[in-house]
């Protein structure tokens, strides 16, 4: 989070010294966007936390998440991919599509999006109670893995007063804003307990001949007795982005 604060300070300095503020005459739409930021997840995993505290005297901490995304923003609609994660704990990847809900000249450009994605939670140091490893599992770095599809309702907002040009032709710009995701898992996943298994295969290239390729695949079995995660969760945060308008300015 400290790095994110430092970046926003540098962002403000660049805006005041190098950037030209986006004017009302410039289009605020029809651009490709690559952004990143950070946020705070809110996940009430009471059943799982009670289980981990009872058996291992600790619980998961979802303090801060990092976010990266790729969007296309048209005048009325937007769509794109968003990736969030918190270290080795969890990762989400979702596709969003939605519509603008503010006026074209508003100081805050807001889109209301619906999305669908995949949630993957990885937990180390919490083996299922009574777990007995097989011969293949002995010596491996074992961890719990929870994977499930989810649906999402997103509010994505651009603060237009904090945007500025970074190219003479005004096609490249910096923008910033904030997002709020309300997420729901209608289909419960299940905990697996296993490890990342590496296999080596030999392939052939006409120029170099045979060479080895290493593949990694999670190998696990159902972890009975581990409580499921909450079916609802949310996350909210801020972002900065570089945008590119492919349409030539007149």
VOFI-210510 format. One record per residue (C-alpha): residue number from 1; x, y, z; residue in three letters. Coordinates in Angstrom, 2 decimals. Example, Ala and Ser with C-alpha at 12.3 -4.5 7.8 and 13.67 -1.06 7.14 Angstrom:
! VOFI-210510
GUVEX  seq       c1       c2       c3  type
GUVEX    1    12.30    -4.50     7.80   ALA
GUVEX    2    13.67    -1.06     7.14   SER
! end
This chain:
! VOFI-210510
GUVEX  seq       c1       c2       c3  type
GUVEX    1     0.00     0.00     0.00   UNK
GUVEX    2     2.92     2.39     0.70   UNK
GUVEX    3     4.16     1.85    -2.85   UNK
GUVEX    4     0.71     2.70    -4.17   UNK
GUVEX    5     0.64     5.94    -2.14   UNK
GUVEX    6     4.10     6.89    -3.46   UNK
GUVEX    7     2.95     6.20    -7.01   UNK
GUVEX    8    -0.07     8.48    -6.62   UNK
GUVEX    9     2.19    11.25    -5.31   UNK
GUVEX   10     4.41    10.87    -8.37   UNK
GUVEX   11     1.28    10.77   -10.51   UNK
GUVEX   12     0.18    14.14    -9.09   UNK
GUVEX   13     3.64    15.65    -9.65   UNK
GUVEX   14     3.69    14.50   -13.28   UNK
GUVEX   15     0.23    15.90   -13.80   UNK
GUVEX   16     1.20    19.35   -12.54   UNK
GUVEX   17     4.58    19.55   -14.30   UNK
GUVEX   18     4.30    17.54   -17.52   UNK
GUVEX   19     0.68    16.84   -18.30   UNK
GUVEX   20    -1.96    18.88   -20.04   UNK
GUVEX   21    -5.33    18.55   -18.36   UNK
GUVEX   22    -8.05    16.85   -20.38   UNK
GUVEX   23   -10.44    19.50   -21.64   UNK
GUVEX   24   -14.18    19.21   -22.22   UNK
GUVEX   25   -13.51    19.23   -25.97   UNK
GUVEX   26   -11.43    16.07   -25.77   UNK
GUVEX   27   -13.24    12.80   -25.96   UNK
GUVEX   28   -13.34    10.87   -22.71   UNK
GUVEX   29   -14.33     7.70   -24.49   UNK
GUVEX   30   -13.30     5.31   -27.27   UNK
GUVEX   31    -9.98     4.32   -25.76   UNK
GUVEX   32    -8.02     1.20   -24.88   UNK
GUVEX   33    -6.79     1.10   -21.30   UNK
GUVEX   34    -4.13    -0.74   -19.29   UNK
GUVEX   35    -4.35    -0.04   -15.58   UNK
GUVEX   36    -3.20    -1.20   -12.19   UNK
GUVEX   37    -3.93    -0.33    -8.60   UNK
GUVEX   38    -4.72    -1.72    -5.19   UNK
GUVEX   39    -7.67    -2.31    -2.95   UNK
GUVEX   40    -9.08    -3.82     0.20   UNK
GUVEX   41   -11.05    -7.09     0.07   UNK
GUVEX   42   -13.91    -7.76     2.48   UNK
GUVEX   43   -14.45   -11.51     2.96   UNK
GUVEX   44   -16.38   -12.89     5.93   UNK
GUVEX   45   -15.08   -16.45     6.18   UNK
GUVEX   46   -16.34   -17.03     9.73   UNK
GUVEX   47   -16.74   -20.81     9.41   UNK
GUVEX   48   -13.28   -21.30     7.91   UNK
GUVEX   49   -11.68   -18.87    10.39   UNK
GUVEX   50   -13.24   -20.71    13.34   UNK
GUVEX   51   -11.89   -23.99    11.96   UNK
GUVEX   52    -8.36   -22.62    11.44   UNK
GUVEX   53    -8.26   -20.90    14.84   UNK
GUVEX   54    -9.48   -24.04    16.60   UNK
GUVEX   55    -6.94   -26.30    14.93   UNK
GUVEX   56    -4.01   -24.03    14.08   UNK
GUVEX   57    -4.55   -20.90    16.28   UNK
GUVEX   58    -4.46   -18.53    13.31   UNK
GUVEX   59    -6.68   -17.30    10.49   UNK
GUVEX   60    -6.33   -15.90     7.01   UNK
GUVEX   61    -5.58   -12.22     6.53   UNK
GUVEX   62    -6.84   -10.48     3.38   UNK
GUVEX   63    -5.34    -7.06     4.13   UNK
GUVEX   64    -4.49    -5.65     0.69   UNK
GUVEX   65    -4.96    -6.80    -2.89   UNK
GUVEX   66    -3.25    -5.72    -6.10   UNK
GUVEX   67    -5.20    -5.22    -9.30   UNK
GUVEX   68    -4.42    -5.12   -12.99   UNK
GUVEX   69    -6.88    -4.73   -15.87   UNK
GUVEX   70    -7.35    -4.23   -19.58   UNK
GUVEX   71   -10.48    -2.39   -20.78   UNK
GUVEX   72   -12.01    -0.79   -23.84   UNK
GUVEX   73   -14.22     2.20   -23.06   UNK
GUVEX   74   -16.72     3.38   -25.68   UNK
GUVEX   75   -19.06     6.34   -25.29   UNK
GUVEX   76   -21.90     4.36   -23.73   UNK
GUVEX   77   -20.41     0.93   -23.00   UNK
GUVEX   78   -17.23    -0.61   -21.67   UNK
GUVEX   79   -15.78    -4.09   -21.32   UNK
GUVEX   80   -12.60    -5.79   -20.24   UNK
GUVEX   81   -10.68    -8.14   -17.98   UNK
GUVEX   82    -9.69    -7.57   -14.37   UNK
GUVEX   83    -7.14    -9.57   -12.36   UNK
GUVEX   84    -6.80    -9.22    -8.59   UNK
GUVEX   85    -4.69   -11.09    -6.09   UNK
GUVEX   86    -3.17   -11.12    -2.63   UNK
GUVEX   87     0.15   -12.95    -2.77   UNK
GUVEX   88    -0.22   -16.71    -2.42   UNK
GUVEX   89    -3.65   -16.39    -0.76   UNK
GUVEX   90    -6.11   -15.81    -3.60   UNK
GUVEX   91    -6.46   -14.76    -7.24   UNK
GUVEX   92    -9.54   -13.66    -9.20   UNK
GUVEX   93    -9.93   -13.19   -12.94   UNK
GUVEX   94   -13.18   -11.77   -14.32   UNK
GUVEX   95   -14.62   -10.41   -17.56   UNK
GUVEX   96   -16.84    -7.33   -17.29   UNK
GUVEX   97   -19.28    -5.59   -19.59   UNK
GUVEX   98   -21.50    -2.62   -18.76   UNK
GUVEX   99   -22.99     0.77   -19.48   UNK
GUVEX  100   -22.20     4.35   -18.56   UNK
GUVEX  101   -24.59     5.76   -15.93   UNK
GUVEX  102   -23.38     9.38   -15.77   UNK
GUVEX  103   -23.66    12.20   -18.29   UNK
GUVEX  104   -21.02    12.59   -20.99   UNK
GUVEX  105   -19.67    15.82   -19.46   UNK
GUVEX  106   -19.78    14.74   -15.83   UNK
GUVEX  107   -16.73    15.29   -13.63   UNK
GUVEX  108   -17.03    11.61   -12.69   UNK
GUVEX  109   -17.51     9.09   -15.51   UNK
GUVEX  110   -19.12     5.97   -14.04   UNK
GUVEX  111   -19.91     2.59   -15.54   UNK
GUVEX  112   -22.09    -0.10   -14.00   UNK
GUVEX  113   -20.75    -3.47   -15.10   UNK
GUVEX  114   -21.74    -7.09   -14.71   UNK
GUVEX  115   -19.11    -9.79   -14.78   UNK
GUVEX  116   -18.24   -13.44   -14.40   UNK
GUVEX  117   -14.98   -14.98   -13.38   UNK
GUVEX  118   -12.95   -17.54   -11.49   UNK
GUVEX  119   -11.90   -17.39    -7.84   UNK
GUVEX  120    -8.88   -19.39    -6.65   UNK
GUVEX  121    -7.89   -19.46    -2.98   UNK
GUVEX  122    -4.57   -21.03    -1.94   UNK
GUVEX  123    -3.83   -21.67     1.73   UNK
GUVEX  124    -0.53   -22.97     3.05   UNK
GUVEX  125     0.21   -24.46     6.49   UNK
GUVEX  126    -3.38   -25.67     7.11   UNK
GUVEX  127    -3.48   -29.40     6.36   UNK
GUVEX  128    -6.87   -31.11     6.81   UNK
GUVEX  129    -7.26   -32.53    10.31   UNK
GUVEX  130    -6.19   -36.18    10.34   UNK
GUVEX  131    -4.54   -35.98     6.90   UNK
GUVEX  132    -2.19   -38.86     6.06   UNK
GUVEX  133     0.11   -38.29     3.06   UNK
GUVEX  134     0.63   -40.88     0.38   UNK
GUVEX  135     4.08   -41.89    -0.78   UNK
GUVEX  136     3.92   -39.38    -3.65   UNK
GUVEX  137     2.94   -36.55    -1.29   UNK
GUVEX  138     5.73   -37.03     1.24   UNK
GUVEX  139     8.24   -34.18     0.99   UNK
GUVEX  140     6.04   -32.04    -1.27   UNK
GUVEX  141     4.96   -28.48    -0.48   UNK
GUVEX  142     1.30   -29.22     0.17   UNK
GUVEX  143    -1.45   -26.58     0.26   UNK
GUVEX  144    -5.21   -26.19     0.27   UNK
GUVEX  145    -6.80   -24.98    -2.96   UNK
GUVEX  146   -10.36   -23.67    -3.39   UNK
GUVEX  147   -11.64   -22.90    -6.89   UNK
GUVEX  148   -15.09   -21.70    -7.91   UNK
GUVEX  149   -16.84   -19.54   -10.52   UNK
GUVEX  150   -18.45   -16.31    -9.40   UNK
GUVEX  151   -20.66   -13.48   -10.63   UNK
GUVEX  152   -19.89    -9.82   -10.04   UNK
GUVEX  153   -21.51    -6.38   -10.07   UNK
GUVEX  154   -18.95    -3.63   -10.55   UNK
GUVEX  155   -18.97     0.15   -10.23   UNK
GUVEX  156   -16.03     1.54   -12.24   UNK
GUVEX  157   -15.38     5.28   -12.01   UNK
GUVEX  158   -12.98     7.73   -13.68   UNK
GUVEX  159   -12.10    11.03   -11.99   UNK
GUVEX  160   -11.79    13.27   -15.04   UNK
GUVEX  161   -10.09    16.16   -13.22   UNK
GUVEX  162    -7.12    13.86   -12.50   UNK
GUVEX  163    -6.61    12.85   -16.13   UNK
GUVEX  164    -4.04    14.45   -18.42   UNK
GUVEX  165    -2.38    14.11   -21.84   UNK
GUVEX  166     1.05    12.52   -22.13   UNK
GUVEX  167     1.52    12.83   -25.91   UNK
GUVEX  168     1.38    15.74   -28.32   UNK
GUVEX  169    -1.33    14.19   -30.45   UNK
GUVEX  170    -3.44    13.66   -27.29   UNK
GUVEX  171    -3.97    10.00   -28.06   UNK
GUVEX  172    -2.07     8.77   -25.01   UNK
GUVEX  173    -3.38     9.82   -21.62   UNK
GUVEX  174    -3.14     9.12   -17.92   UNK
GUVEX  175    -6.36     8.50   -16.03   UNK
GUVEX  176    -7.26     7.51   -12.51   UNK
GUVEX  177   -10.32     6.37   -10.62   UNK
GUVEX  178   -11.78     3.84    -8.25   UNK
GUVEX  179   -13.76     0.60    -8.37   UNK
GUVEX  180   -16.12    -1.40    -6.16   UNK
GUVEX  181   -16.90    -5.08    -6.86   UNK
GUVEX  182   -19.77    -6.98    -5.25   UNK
GUVEX  183   -19.18   -10.69    -5.86   UNK
GUVEX  184   -21.31   -13.80    -5.43   UNK
GUVEX  185   -20.46   -17.48    -5.83   UNK
GUVEX  186   -23.73   -19.27    -6.69   UNK
GUVEX  187   -21.97   -22.63    -7.04   UNK
GUVEX  188   -19.91   -23.82    -4.09   UNK
GUVEX  189   -16.45   -25.05    -4.82   UNK
GUVEX  190   -14.61   -27.63    -2.76   UNK
GUVEX  191   -11.29   -27.68    -1.01   UNK
GUVEX  192    -8.54   -29.81    -2.47   UNK
GUVEX  193    -5.28   -30.60    -0.71   UNK
GUVEX  194    -2.28   -31.29    -2.87   UNK
GUVEX  195     0.85   -29.95    -4.52   UNK
GUVEX  196     2.22   -28.65    -7.82   UNK
GUVEX  197     3.47   -31.68    -9.71   UNK
GUVEX  198     6.14   -31.14   -12.34   UNK
GUVEX  199     6.52   -33.40   -15.34   UNK
GUVEX  200     9.06   -33.31   -18.15   UNK
GUVEX  201     8.22   -34.04   -21.77   UNK
GUVEX  202    10.49   -34.22   -24.78   UNK
GUVEX  203     9.60   -32.31   -27.92   UNK
GUVEX  204    11.32   -31.91   -31.28   UNK
GUVEX  205    12.26   -28.79   -33.22   UNK
GUVEX  206    13.46   -28.97   -36.84   UNK
GUVEX  207    16.27   -26.49   -36.17   UNK
GUVEX  208    17.53   -27.48   -32.71   UNK
GUVEX  209    16.42   -31.10   -32.43   UNK
GUVEX  210    14.99   -32.60   -29.25   UNK
GUVEX  211    14.49   -30.48   -26.12   UNK
GUVEX  212    12.79   -30.90   -22.74   UNK
GUVEX  213     9.65   -29.05   -21.65   UNK
GUVEX  214     8.67   -28.86   -17.98   UNK
GUVEX  215     4.94   -28.73   -17.16   UNK
GUVEX  216     3.40   -27.93   -13.78   UNK
GUVEX  217    -0.06   -29.15   -12.75   UNK
GUVEX  218    -1.82   -29.04    -9.42   UNK
GUVEX  219    -2.45   -32.56    -8.12   UNK
GUVEX  220    -4.73   -32.94    -5.12   UNK
GUVEX  221    -7.58   -34.78    -3.47   UNK
GUVEX  222   -10.72   -33.62    -1.75   UNK
GUVEX  223   -10.11   -32.16     1.70   UNK
GUVEX  224   -13.01   -33.39     3.82   UNK
GUVEX  225   -13.91   -31.47     6.95   UNK
GUVEX  226   -12.61   -28.08     5.77   UNK
GUVEX  227   -15.46   -25.50     5.80   UNK
GUVEX  228   -16.42   -23.82     2.53   UNK
GUVEX  229   -15.67   -20.14     2.02   UNK
GUVEX  230   -18.37   -17.48     2.17   UNK
GUVEX  231   -20.44   -17.24    -1.01   UNK
GUVEX  232   -20.40   -13.41    -1.02   UNK
GUVEX  233   -17.41   -11.09    -0.89   UNK
GUVEX  234   -16.48    -7.62    -2.10   UNK
GUVEX  235   -13.42    -5.57    -2.88   UNK
GUVEX  236   -12.84    -1.87    -3.50   UNK
GUVEX  237    -9.81     0.12    -4.52   UNK
GUVEX  238    -8.18     2.80    -6.65   UNK
GUVEX  239    -6.35     2.60    -9.97   UNK
GUVEX  240    -4.27     4.57   -12.45   UNK
GUVEX  241    -4.06     3.75   -16.13   UNK
GUVEX  242    -2.52     4.60   -19.47   UNK
GUVEX  243    -5.09     4.95   -22.22   UNK
GUVEX  244    -4.78     5.04   -25.98   UNK
GUVEX  245    -7.37     6.54   -28.31   UNK
GUVEX  246    -7.02     4.83   -31.71   UNK
GUVEX  247    -9.10     7.52   -33.44   UNK
GUVEX  248    -7.18    10.34   -35.04   UNK
GUVEX  249    -7.82    13.78   -33.56   UNK
GUVEX  250    -9.09    16.43   -35.93   UNK
! end
